[in-house]
Amino acid sequence: MRILFWNIQKKKLKDFVCLITASTEADIVVLAEDATSDKETLLALQTNVSQDFYRPGVITKSGQRFHCFCRNLHLDLSETHKTKRTSVRNLHIGNHNILLVLVHGIDIRNNDSNHRQLFAKTLADELKFLQEEKRTNKFILLGDFNMNPYEDGMITPLGLNAMMAKACVKRGFRTFLGKKYDFYYNPMWSLFGDNTNGPPGTIYNTSNQGPYGWSMLDQVIIHHSIVGLFDSVKILTEAGAESIVSSMGHPDVNKASDHFPILVNFREDNNE
Amino acid sequence: MSNFWPNDLNLSDTQSPREILKVAQKDWYQGSNGVMELVLQDARTKTNNIMIIVHAKHVPSNRTVQLFSIVHRPNNPYPVTIQLESNDLPNFLKKTYESTSPYYGSAISALQTIAGSKEVSNPWVSDTPAEFRKKLGDVLKEGAVKSAIYNLTTDDTDDTDDTGENYQGDPEEN
């Protein structure tokens, strides 16, 4: 089961979306900052990729940060909770009832690091609320976090507590000041730098907003209880046969978005 | 004869914001015949103030939406402020809105700061239980809250467009 996530920078890129969806055989497409109407993108997906695509139900269309499309009714993807920056979807993978938390973190241009870490804490509080209300801890968080995997908000216990290796999350939780905090696995760590098959990150910026050049703002993190379902994640640089990379090797902002899309692959046969 | 006692103080009314929210919870449950609930989530602000996040819940579907939060200092339930979820509705769907665009608003307020002091009023701060009760009633009758209730209770099966205009985002996002 494959999920495509792409922040498309308030552009109209439905043709690229269709090309990527077709070439990756994505089952779920999640778009952030989509300037095309969801109806138009749906029609394009149905026409060019598969008639099976549909728009899962949402609580309210106003203020939706994400356009979601799904091609398999069994996966569900209906919205069960909404805040200003998150949309929580029911997701069935194999025998698991999972909550897919779509995230759009507060932006780097208007919010300093402290505020973005605070957003991560707010997100952690929201997960606690969801755990109580929806009676599950099987969370997958996906989106543009506007933080790198190594920033405090992503790694500290009071934030998202997301670790770089599967082995780190095996024990399930860590204790901080007498309280237990569940671990998440962040596979994006594995995609940093030159020694990978893909680009060094998902977005390139050398201004003071991007002191490392490349950043990995687009991420997926997985609750330790369902790490076994995770298969792989890949940063995409092509839309079908079309490259979305500039001559410098960065996301081609003239042609597509300043973010590269990511494709997450889950196993459906894991019943752990 | 002197009169230094603040006459508007009612010492028999000492309900905390949380107790008042619990009354609202009961009212919602009874008023909706158990279909809608207010759910209170405890949290802390960055500066360690007490925060209660208020969600609306549609009981039959277990769908929830965040409505607003209240914040006060630890051990000091008053003053308390209500923080509305910043309304993402486009201006044409709001009954009232300020004509200043959010993008230039900050620049204007910065200029005002340079030009001299500026009094900022926060209509959602309450100093007493009675005031909080009234403001809580007001916020729960806000158009955005009513819409949230209707949206929660209605299954989204319509075929309308969610255009790019619906998503306004922040002035400059990345």
Interface residues (C-beta under 8 A of the other chain):
Chain A: K10 K12 E33 D34 A35 T36 S37 D38 K39 E40 G57 V58 I59 T60 K61 S62 G63 Q64 R65 H67 E79 T80 H81 K82 T83 K84 I106 D107 I108 R109 N110 N114 L118 K121 T122 D125 K128 F129 E133 K134 N146 I203 N205 Q209 L217 D258
Chain B: V39 Q41 A43 K46 I53 H55 K57 S61 N62 R63 T64 V65 Q66 E85 S86 D88 L89 P90 L93 S147 A148 N151 L152 D155 D156 T157 D159 T160 D161 D162 T163 G164 N166 Y167 G169 D170 P171 E172 E173 N174
